[in-house]
């Protein structure tokens, strides 16, 4: 049993050499897609990271250990487990390890492992945030405080549309997390390309994003950044979401959108992973030039 992340050989080598590494979550495999489609999505995301010149580090809890860099057989275990795999945020990692559960890490759980392992970049679909009617429930995703305390850049397609996105943007501002728009002046709404609040800055290249991240970490050593990339193609789900704020929201959105939400989700996860890898490579090259 260990709480120190066990690094795959290629992940450990890249980190030791100052190479580009991109963290990926496992919740999307076990919980994010119907019919076991999450495995294909995860493999596609890993392939896009490698194609961009970085090393993928898919993170999860397996056999009493936190692992960064999973084999295909281990990814298949998460797909086979589905909803029976434990959903693991930062608060859940220790219990999951001690109890020997199969743990699929959320964005927040993945960031906690990134912090321990020294991984600076992560790709995902959409981040958690402030839930609607939060004033009554105080329901705020654990993703946000982990982003605020982890020196990593998360590339996503914004906050999930089912959330109170303006309140999420306000909280990120309060936490001091820069929200960068990838060639967009507004925060994407996960499935939709536009409609969210203004971002703090627009970036137009991976090199520019890497330079901003490097300087941000010099000024804010333990703080993260969000790089929001609009999905392409996008799908407008606002009317559906108005009907679908329920515990079964993802499956209901899938049903009511005629499957469009799943296809957009599959594409944006792979595209975000690729962009995270491009920025990670630009950051690694810049750091190597400084040495």
QUITA-V53252 format. One record per residue. N is the residue number from 0. RES is the residue in one small letter. SS is DSSP state (alpha for helix, beta for strand, coil for the rest). D_LAST is the distance of its C-alpha to the last C-alpha in Angstrom with 1 decimal. Layout:
N&RES&SS&D_LAST  N&RES&SS&D_LAST
//
This chain:
0&x&coil&36.9  1&x&beta&33.4  2&x&beta&31.8  3&x&beta&28.3  4&x&beta&27.1  5&x&beta&27.6  6&x&beta&24.8  7&x&coil&25.8  8&x&alpha&24.1  9&x&alpha&22.2  10&x&alpha&21.1  11&x&alpha&20.0  12&x&alpha&18.1  13&x&alpha&16.2  14&x&alpha&15.3  15&x&alpha&14.2  16&x&coil&12.0  17&x&coil&10.5  18&x&coil&13.2  19&x&coil&15.7  20&x&beta&18.7  21&x&beta&21.7  22&x&beta&24.4  23&x&beta&28.0  24&x&coil&31.2  25&x&coil&34.3  26&x&alpha&36.9  27&x&alpha&37.2  28&x&alpha&38.2  29&x&alpha&40.9  30&x&coil&42.1  31&x&coil&40.9  32&x&coil&43.1  33&x&alpha&46.7  34&x&alpha&47.8  35&x&alpha&44.7  36&x&coil&42.8  37&x&alpha&39.7  38&x&alpha&38.7  39&x&alpha&38.6  40&x&alpha&36.6  41&x&alpha&34.0  42&x&alpha&33.8  43&x&alpha&33.5  44&x&alpha&30.6  45&x&alpha&28.7  46&x&alpha&29.5  47&x&alpha&28.1  48&x&alpha&24.8  49&x&alpha&24.5  50&x&alpha&25.6  51&x&coil&22.8  52&x&coil&20.2  53&x&coil&19.7  54&x&beta&21.3  55&x&beta&24.2  56&x&beta&24.9  57&x&beta&28.5  58&x&beta&29.4  59&x&beta&32.8  60&x&beta&34.8  61&x&beta&36.5  62&x&coil&38.8  63&x&coil&37.8  64&x&beta&34.0  65&x&beta&31.4  66&x&beta&29.7  67&x&beta&26.6  68&x&coil&27.1  69&x&coil&30.8  70&x&coil&32.8  71&x&alpha&35.3  72&x&alpha&38.1  73&x&alpha&36.7  74&x&alpha&36.4  75&x&alpha&40.0  76&x&alpha&41.0  77&x&alpha&39.9  78&x&alpha&41.8  79&x&alpha&44.9  80&x&alpha&44.9  81&x&alpha&44.8  82&x&alpha&46.1  83&x&alpha&46.7  84&x&coil&42.9  85&x&beta&42.1  86&x&beta&40.1  87&x&beta&37.4  88&x&coil&35.7  89&x&alpha&33.6  90&x&alpha&36.8  91&x&alpha&38.1  92&x&alpha&35.4  93&x&alpha&36.7  94&x&alpha&40.3  95&x&alpha&39.5  96&x&alpha&37.7  97&x&alpha&40.5  98&x&coil&43.2  99&x&coil&41.7  100&x&coil&42.0  101&x&coil&40.3  102&x&beta&38.1  103&x&beta&36.9  104&x&beta&34.1  105&x&coil&34.4  106&x&alpha&31.6  107&x&alpha&31.7  108&x&alpha&31.9  109&x&alpha&29.0  110&x&alpha&26.8  111&x&alpha&27.9  112&x&alpha&26.6  113&x&alpha&23.3  114&x&alpha&22.9  115&x&alpha&23.7  116&x&alpha&21.5  117&x&coil&18.4  118&x&coil&19.1  119&x&coil&18.1  120&x&beta&20.4  121&x&beta&24.1  122&x&beta&26.8  123&x&coil&30.5  124&x&coil&33.7  125&x&coil&34.8  126&x&beta&34.0  127&x&coil&36.7  128&x&coil&37.8  129&x&beta&40.8  130&x&beta&44.1  131&x&coil&47.1  132&x&coil&49.6  133&x&alpha&46.9  134&x&alpha&48.9  135&x&alpha&51.5  136&x&alpha&49.3  137&x&coil&46.0  138&x&coil&44.5  139&x&beta&40.8  140&x&coil&38.3  141&x&alpha&36.0  142&x&alpha&33.2  143&x&alpha&32.8  144&x&alpha&32.2  145&x&alpha&29.7  146&x&alpha&27.8  147&x&alpha&28.0  148&x&alpha&26.5  149&x&coil&23.9  150&x&coil&20.3  151&x&coil&20.8  152&x&beta&21.9  153&x&beta&25.3  154&x&beta&26.5  155&x&beta&30.3  156&x&coil&33.3  157&x&beta&34.1  158&x&beta&36.5  159&x&coil&39.4  160&x&coil&42.4  161&x&coil&44.7  162&x&beta&43.0  163&x&coil&43.5  164&x&alpha&40.6  165&x&alpha&41.1  166&x&alpha&41.2  167&x&alpha&38.0  168&x&alpha&36.2  169&x&alpha&37.7  170&x&alpha&36.5  171&x&alpha&32.9  172&x&alpha&33.1  173&x&alpha&34.5  174&x&coil&31.7  175&x&coil&29.1  176&x&coil&27.8  177&x&beta&26.8  178&x&beta&28.8  179&x&beta&27.3  180&x&beta&29.7  181&x&beta&28.5  182&x&coil&30.5  183&x&coil&33.2  184&x&coil&34.4  185&x&beta&36.1  186&x&coil&35.3  187&x&coil&36.5  188&x&beta&39.2  189&x&coil&37.9  190&x&coil&40.5  191&x&beta&41.1  192&x&coil&38.8  193&x&coil&39.9  194&x&coil&42.2  195&x&coil&39.9  196&x&coil&38.9  197&x&beta&36.4  198&x&coil&32.7  199&x&coil&30.5  200&x&beta&28.6  201&x&beta&28.7  202&x&beta&25.6  203&x&coil&26.1  204&x&coil&22.9  205&x&alpha&20.4  206&x&alpha&17.6  207&x&alpha&19.5  208&x&alpha&20.0  209&x&alpha&16.4  210&x&alpha&15.6  211&x&alpha&18.6  212&x&alpha&17.7  213&x&alpha&14.2  214&x&alpha&16.1  215&x&alpha&19.0  216&x&alpha&17.2  217&x&alpha&15.9  218&x&alpha&19.6  219&x&coil&21.2  220&x&coil&19.3  221&x&coil&21.9  222&x&coil&23.3  223&x&coil&23.4  224&x&beta&24.1  225&x&beta&26.7  226&x&beta&26.3  227&x&beta&29.9  228&x&beta&30.7  229&x&coil&34.4  230&x&coil&36.1  231&x&coil&37.4  232&x&coil&40.3  233&x&coil&41.4  234&x&coil&44.6  235&x&coil&46.4  236&x&coil&47.6  237&x&alpha&48.6  238&x&alpha&52.3  239&x&alpha&51.8  240&x&alpha&49.6  241&x&alpha&52.4  242&x&alpha&54.5  243&x&coil&52.0  244&x&coil&50.7  245&x&coil&51.9  246&x&coil&50.4  247&x&coil&50.6  248&x&alpha&48.9  249&x&alpha&46.5  250&x&alpha&49.3  251&x&alpha&51.6  252&x&alpha&49.2  253&x&alpha&48.9  254&x&alpha&52.6  255&x&alpha&53.4  256&x&coil&50.8  257&x&coil&52.2  258&x&coil&49.0  259&x&alpha&46.9  260&x&alpha&44.7  261&x&alpha&43.7  262&x&alpha&42.8  263&x&alpha&40.7  264&x&alpha&39.0  265&x&alpha&38.2  266&x&alpha&36.6  267&x&alpha&34.6  268&x&alpha&33.0  269&x&alpha&31.8  270&x&alpha&30.7  271&x&alpha&28.8  272&x&alpha&27.1  273&x&alpha&26.0  274&x&alpha&24.7  275&x&alpha&22.8  276&x&alpha&21.2  277&x&alpha&20.4  278&x&alpha&18.7  279&x&alpha&16.8  280&x&alpha&15.6  281&x&alpha&14.7  282&x&alpha&12.7  283&x&alpha&10.9  284&x&alpha&10.1  285&x&alpha&9.0  286&x&alpha&6.6  287&x&alpha&5.3  288&x&alpha&5.5  289&x&alpha&3.8  290&x&coil&0.0
//
